């Protein structure tokens, strides 16, 4: 990026061209130009006028272009006649400003005084007190007294619910419009608006249900006053009482950085508890945003339903036992075992997975499975995944993002948000799916295929790329199998992909996000290979901002694949009769129909936070620690290894999974257990080449980030906590080695043939999974069990929107509500996972029967 010379308060600075003046002054000159309406992540509007500065331009000789200087050698500056808003100004060569003159200070005093005429003096009871930009700016820039009579202040409603998660204090609102602009500009949700005018102007929700967005909590972070507060933190603690602990989102594949705000709590018996979850700045991952699931889904960590002691089945019943007794029973069975299957849950840390793998190696015939087993291809990701240094923020006009077989807003909301914002910058969005999703209205190219036919769609793109002459000839010199691939795609199933193919071929950078909706596991793996083929032949591999990102259904599925766990192994465990099955941190029996086969296993061991359908069939249940009670690492879908840290005390006698597995292995003759998760990672560094540089100290490094929205002083842009836990490191891909050979291969579509309606399992952000359902605050956001069906199919079945029906799928009966969606293709019935109290089908399955349930009409007397 080119640089320009600017002058701030008489000092010369070299800064990147075309960047915002407020951000540049903060980052390069350590000069906090005060703001209220401006936010670094949104377009400037210049509404509040708090950022007024004296502005001018350096005089230059018109003939030579050299700077004209005065007798002292200082640049001559032509000052503008009036003060200007800094937030609406991008820097250019020769820009000069003064931020500390008397004229500027008077203007700031006046703005503060004006704002306070309509703002209550609530600081002693306001949740924002202690981290409030208005409070800070008043102390630093505000006048000592006001000419406004206190009795003339406006009095408005002070406890207005904008839905069940966010409350509005209308007296405190300073009408900066950050919240409405965040929802409109960044998220694309038309849910908040201004109502009335003048001093009675107020924020209202205009959606049904109220404040209907998956990112509502972010508005409380960027609010520069205490007008917006979260329901779970309102009057909960003072900011200076809280200890901030770096952590990671335990749910999603994006690896969102968070800060756990903890405090000793009287209601918890004087123990440390999580009072709130805040975003932690990481410009490579989530910037400063988190979803509402991440923010409000932490209550399982302190649930009263947590398991606290080991359980052993005695006389058909699970009874409490000591750890030594549990270890003894397990080791006795493992010594005699000829076969072992382990199923690792989606938020097992890398350290957990490593020790589990070492334990499994004690039994020669063992399977290393991962749950949920909805996606495959981790090895493909390690070949053509996005290059080290990838950042969605670096994608520019003309670059391309491809999303295939995924509803990003529901499956990976941070990637949805970053994709949508990238599109707003001019990045071309190519969307391939069997149905419209929320991203469809932002896509440059909406390419539709039949359910199960995603591979044919990607093959058709490759065919169109070849036909348009957009193949990257430079990379073909190190690619094997191209001729065979080219022959296999000569007859594309879809012929209207030419324009999208040309955009892909012309793009300097391209990222492909691949999901699994409507696919079997075998089909999904073929889709990953097809995406790899597309990326390789167009040259979009081996460098930053190019490559494949899998939309995994969990926080550390990528880490599991890196360490040798696969979804194919999970399927084998379901199908085989094994001596011992060890289920680590998941509930397959309660979530997928196929896992019911585990009931026939000879001996089952489960590590869990709670009693579940899987613990109900176990012979031994071991209480594990949540992510908040231990150290560890997750690897995101972008292959970024990141640390999380211990935030609260241990529940009962629970232990981290890695310690449990190490103790069992030790009793089987393995090495003595490590003393810390860091020591386990050190062993991984030595044994796994791609993790050689993933040392804890390196993972904890935090370079200064631009823009500085998480600084030590709680930057005036709002509340976003400084990253103290590290931004992590990406593992390298094979394609980044210029000497490495790459290969492509023809991929068959394997499109299934079904008779009748087909149930398509889908993923929703809010579900009744074991962890998330413990956050009762979110229960209103979790939908009832339902199916989504095309209106013509519904009419053929004699059902209408809102009906309750009984459906039978794979021999299981479900009572669900009916939702009609005219955009859904005929023949498909969407069935969201984890909404009922029964296991769901995990792959597309024929709907065996559907029957309307007629509710009895209540009889009234009189």
Steps between C-alpha positions, in 0.01 A plus 500: 500500500633844406576753771441872532635772726262673740545747786327465838553783748815601319653150489568320173379140451519247218173311484312271256313693232120512491454397862271677744650797680362405843647150477834627372531757777428237763736238359797704380489813717337358816252784466144416600278725294173470695201349321149384574332413170813382321606137521798350312293210367222714352473774241549848651196726526627810685186527712622583849768762410714392795800438272534859376862600431679785328590370156708617209738399222871551455590755230695352210690662215282448193799456272720273712243344731729566795365610839523877560660583835509809721808676636537233769490216250151386598243421231262782415140393551181645355243456772133456421283785632293279734551190710449171315383153605798266524292184472388576143852572378734249341867592510684637198850629442543837668197483729548697822285519811511661842318317778607696809420864425268712713252519213483120482467466877213750512320303228542177696375666818190620318422159351538327837283760669235464231493121530471517878193723476305187407703242687429388857769500767471123550871422524485349853238244389577469127644171375729695267653696785873442509524412130283773353630722217259780597620485860864503391454781251303711744782476753762579237330754275174607664435835670506528878149641511200538274262785424219245463259455788496143632121516545455547125648162409286263295359199683431191290445129566801336664437125472375428149550142376616478139427128506600265779876556473553877481354785707485866402522797737352775283622781725860398448489472120701776329366416151836405351331231283781250550254222584272561202795538263662180626181303434434663163849539354696208636250225579231591249215459752231770491408466867566839667397851398454854629151613601371857552719810474707751692568430865233229496681305230531143622608152393224247429499144375318449171526124461281211609620343722660811652867573427515193279869467424768253603743780586292719734750492787759684292287815517561518876876491437506784250245715685709795631272539803295269722188516286518136387570224751477122490237319703749266668744773613264788586581605859716189528842647582718806467763489223789567740401194704544268203801300395524449124618155390580429132302213351341362183149431376430135598232453232602613152776420248603865458708513820346828621715667766313587820574635845334339800417767760528322835444592864460341840125467540300482819211314336744231389632441850792737464638321193626660180232511231465638150294818518506576128671414173663779299671506160880500492656673202658276239496662157586167336208311651195684630624861513292618800172314436345189651163333449231495766553126541861564595406790730206346682577127475747469790266403782574128471835569666331560838183296462371320810449195278873452443649159579734525798622143565577185297212255455529121465216271401421262784201265494368680196522848654763773481642574845760749621855369538853625549733579211723205593204263490397634159854476363528144624179386329600666173857371493385145575272508198757665273768244588268226379363691202574389145325798342434861601303784353536859618266783400635848572258787546510830310661702780766258613820704511809400303657391828198280577515344157872427523473318831191315376693386195788378716258307718331342198834382367514250789238291313631386163159498329366847568295766321546874556164661426374856523150632573290624335594283203340731244811611312823352370809612317726638769797366305384694193483817708859447611599495133295787352370688804532876515860621507675620814416865557150479354268780614154570360576872550767478229256386231434784259285594203515228237595223741258209542346307788322174413256348748370151424255273686486719809268745673780711647288718728378191685815287482781756534360848572837676519593373153155612384563849637850527352380367164213749489728793590756384239224504240421859603864587417459367145592133544291281270296239683423174321235300683430136412217333687184303451294771670527873567668612823541840656816557298307452175389863481863612518641253249620615159432151367234271647558153354236243591535124485283207607552366851786251502640639176758745642790316337339533157467873559871541581593277205288725279690802629829330417369419152400863448840620625676274251264606223566867571875447488545606863729217609815606683772361272780586743377265770423212262873423479481358853156336469435133429176370349383813315435327165278238660311771692446709185356199317265416786332844504445540124126441537390724789169441675444877524574723202416846639813547712712685242490847656586368845784295352646806328487695828683216674762481227559877504516529881835563662380330818229243569381324814260203488287419805362147470226349716301180504128581475309234311802270465601161632846470648636341181343774286640769727852365470465501123380860520818593688707338225298678231562833675870417517497428126342841432748682720804326355420541131426871550819553702321604818713296741828533685475868593311725744132569430470198273387148576238282664320554831280213626188602691553247778224443755708562810784699654785255442406258224800620299730422794348152519581433134851639545559245775358201315129492588246460218126487442545178301635334817186608685284329241709185542450512877123514451511198272741272687470307823791625710628388839525855634359834380625825653287809434677825585296814557201442272155341493470293180226270636276799567570678173525256206304188418809303392657532846228291657718206396731593789244349734625162379864571588655269760640780716447875471697779669380861475657830607230764535391820670143377545283192509392427143350224290856378442592491869177306555646202310852537645673263737727775632435875490784744571437869582694726267581869530349765275710730284483765774674286763818407318765600249517366148491572128249477216577499127249696294377422151762746374758274673582767757618342825395718794519481878228521762570550869368395841231745611318340792537235765442129456151352542509210746769244419493555124825481304613619156457227239870488417579424863233226514637325193860539615420347838333198338790460258749522788326214679528297179875550490519835325711799606433700813232767440621847408457776755331749266328541168804694382718196557261291290520755220880484519471129422269575207759753374754219474274235350278690251698691232231756426482585872875535549478878546176497701671555835298659779732800524471567128123454503478765774674768296289809424628744240341843509185497290356766272259660559563524873152418633611287792761722660600525862291814547174349370516699178227756457352289222329293768570201719718235337761330708866492421629167378728367773476133409657498155370508143615144432692354208388327181638161406658494151343316208670267254420739213711773663812295434603604145676165450199290600305311234124554496243266354148527367271210419160451340217494752171320449182676605345192666161674481248281687161400366209524742134415463273747677589774746854513636587627848807727489666548842606863550691690766364795698709731716259470792420141594440277801848355508637379832693821571291776346167400651640580847485870410136559591524861386518369142206261518266747327740504204504121463221399262263213564561175309382560145533415135515739205315398185409641159135618483416263211638201690309613809177524304555151361537372856195689624691718745534875544731746673486466879358146504641243737587176323650163584771387261689173489863500389725194526242337723491791745185703563527876547229752584587826326347825387466583132659807342425582138778647284427569136872539420572139597527257205230239463572159646720630783393522864742684728532363853728697737723296729494495881158653559313197632570255779568223248802422281478643149596359161848617407472463120226552240235235559164405348200630693314180581170657605342829601175535692322810621431504873159648575503676835187434707270799536479599869155462651377792709216484749206737512 
